[in-house]
Amino acid sequence: MREQTDFVPAPVKVTITADALEQLDVRVGTIESVEGVKGSDKLLKLTVSFGDHRRTILAGMKQERANPSEIVGRQALFVVNLAPRRMAGEVSEGMLFDIGYADEITPALAVPERKVPDGTRAG
């Protein structure tokens, strides 16, 4: 990961339509548990509550946090309408929406300003 002081923003991606953006379903969820994924140096298995249901979300953040359990109880944003994906023998039912990973900066959780009900949609 690079230092934040050396950061230069990437160019803005190609323009999309509002309809394309509307296809993403980004919701707030509360991280209920975090555990390592057997045989993976990067993946953590998050159990996340979305109010009316729970999902397993795999996130490649094991090496980014000295104490991954520090995010238990925190709300964050998740993409919930991705097709399930098998990784390291586990199935991920969405994606953690974090800040910094794409720019090789130690990621931070994308979190709501204040507590909102689990399952609340972004956008």
ABEGO torsion letter per residue (X at the ends): XBBAAABBBBBBBBBBBAAAAAABBBBBBBBABBBBBBGBAABBBBBBBAGABBBBBBBBAAAABABAAAABGBBBBBBAABBBBBBGGBBBAEBBBBBGAAAGBBBBBBBBABBBBBGBBBX
